[in-house]
Amino acid sequence: MRFQVRDRLLGFGEDYWIEDERGDKAFLVDGKAMRLRDTFELKDTQGRVLIDIHQKMFALRDTMVIERDGAALATIRRKRLSLLRNHYRVSLADGSELDVSGKILDREFAVEYDGELLAVVSRRWLHVRETYGVDIVRDDADPALLIAVAVCVIHLAEKDRDD
């Protein structure tokens, strides 16, 4: 499964569609403006909220939280002891972890679970400059979660760069 995400997505407060590989609308990103923290919802084409994403308010390091149906699904933060700034840890609610590494700001990175590739984020496949692709490698992976992880990691990396 491959999805196209517009870079403008990171401008919270506006709505954006994420398209599938055929160009059909797959997910709506509903940005929530006028909030104290970065917040948005990932919705399906019928408007049902699949994922809530928000910045954790009281954390020592910038942290994004992904929730589904009001329950925490994942917490994302930059890896503390990594020599690379482009290395993030996704702690899932079940205690497992996803590893995100690569050139985050260039939109060229991978999401792995226990050394196995789950998704690849890349601009290489697309000709539109402000667009990147999220290629879900495993059929049993959760596309909404992996898209949310990609968007959160990019947001955190850009915020870290600006600070």
C-alpha positions in Angstrom: 0.0 0.0 0.0 1.4 3.4 -0.9 0.0 6.7 0.1 0.8 10.3 -0.9 1.1 13.0 1.8 1.5 16.7 1.0 4.2 18.5 3.0 1.7 21.2 3.7 0.2 18.7 6.1 2.5 20.0 8.8 0.7 23.4 8.8 -1.7 22.5 11.6 -5.1 24.2 11.6 -6.0 23.2 8.1 -7.5 20.1 6.5 -5.6 17.9 4.0 -6.4 14.7 2.2 -3.9 11.8 2.0 -4.4 9.9 -1.2 -3.8 6.2 -2.0 -1.7 5.0 -4.9 -4.6 5.4 -7.4 -5.0 9.1 -6.4 -8.2 8.3 -4.4 -8.8 10.1 -1.1 -7.9 7.7 1.8 -7.5 9.8 4.9 -8.4 13.3 6.0 -6.1 15.2 8.3 -8.2 17.5 10.4 -5.9 20.1 12.0 -7.2 21.7 15.2 -6.3 25.4 15.2 -6.2 27.7 18.3 -4.9 25.0 20.7 -2.1 25.2 23.2 -0.5 22.1 21.7 -0.2 20.7 18.2 -3.3 18.6 17.6 -5.0 16.9 14.7 -7.2 14.0 13.8 -6.7 11.4 11.1 -10.2 10.5 9.7 -11.4 8.0 7.1 -13.4 9.1 4.0 -16.7 8.9 5.9 -15.4 11.4 8.6 -14.8 8.8 11.3 -11.9 9.6 13.6 -9.3 6.8 13.3 -6.4 8.4 15.2 -6.0 11.4 17.5 -2.6 13.0 17.6 -1.4 15.6 20.1 1.8 17.0 21.6 2.4 15.9 25.1 2.3 19.1 27.2 4.5 18.3 30.2 7.4 16.3 29.0 11.2 16.8 29.3 11.6 16.2 25.5 9.2 17.0 22.7 6.8 14.1 22.6 3.8 13.3 20.4 1.0 11.0 21.5 -1.2 8.9 19.2 -4.5 7.7 20.5 -7.3 5.5 19.2 -10.8 5.6 20.7 -9.5 7.6 23.7 -6.8 5.1 24.6 -3.0 5.7 24.1 -1.7 3.8 21.1 1.8 5.1 20.8 4.3 7.7 22.1 6.9 9.2 19.8 10.2 10.9 20.8 13.7 11.3 19.6 16.0 8.5 20.7 17.9 9.8 23.7 21.3 8.0 23.3 21.5 8.1 19.5 24.4 9.7 17.8 22.1 10.5 14.9 19.5 13.2 15.3 17.3 11.4 12.8 16.5 8.4 15.0 13.1 8.2 16.8 11.5 5.6 19.1 7.8 4.8 18.9 6.7 3.1 22.2 3.5 1.2 21.5 0.9 0.7 24.2 1.5 -3.1 24.2 5.1 -2.5 25.3 6.7 -3.1 21.9 8.7 -0.4 20.0 9.1 0.8 16.5 12.4 2.3 15.3 12.4 5.2 12.9 15.6 6.2 11.3 16.9 7.9 8.1 17.0 11.4 6.7 13.8 12.6 8.4 13.9 16.2 7.1 14.6 15.0 3.6 11.5 12.6 3.8 13.7 9.6 3.3 13.4 7.2 6.3 12.2 3.7 7.4 9.9 2.4 10.1 11.0 -1.0 11.5 9.7 -3.4 14.2 12.3 -5.7 15.7 14.6 -5.3 12.7 11.8 -6.0 10.2 10.8 -3.2 7.7 7.2 -2.0 8.1 7.1 1.2 6.0 9.4 3.4 3.9 8.8 7.1 3.6 10.3 8.7 0.4 10.1 11.5 -2.0 11.8 9.5 -4.7 8.7 7.9 -6.1 6.9 11.2 -6.7 7.4 14.0 -9.1 5.5 16.6 -7.1 8.1 18.4 -4.9 5.9 19.0 -1.8 4.7 15.4 -1.7 6.2 12.3 -0.1 5.1 8.7 -0.2 4.4 6.3 2.6 4.9 2.8 1.4 3.5 0.2 3.8 5.5 -2.9 3.2 3.7 -5.5 5.4 0.1 -6.3 4.5 -0.8 -6.8 8.2 0.5 -3.4 9.2 -1.9 -0.6 10.4 -1.7 2.1 7.6 -3.3 4.8 9.8 -0.8 4.3 12.6 2.2 4.3 10.2 1.0 7.4 8.5 0.5 9.1 11.9 4.0 8.0 12.9 5.6 9.4 9.8 3.8 12.8 10.2 4.7 13.0 13.9 8.4 12.2 13.4 8.6 14.8 10.6 6.9 17.4 12.9 9.2 16.6 15.8 12.3 16.8 13.6 11.3 20.1 12.1 10.5 21.5 15.6 13.9 20.3 16.8 15.6 21.9 13.8 13.9 25.3 14.4 14.9 25.3 18.1 
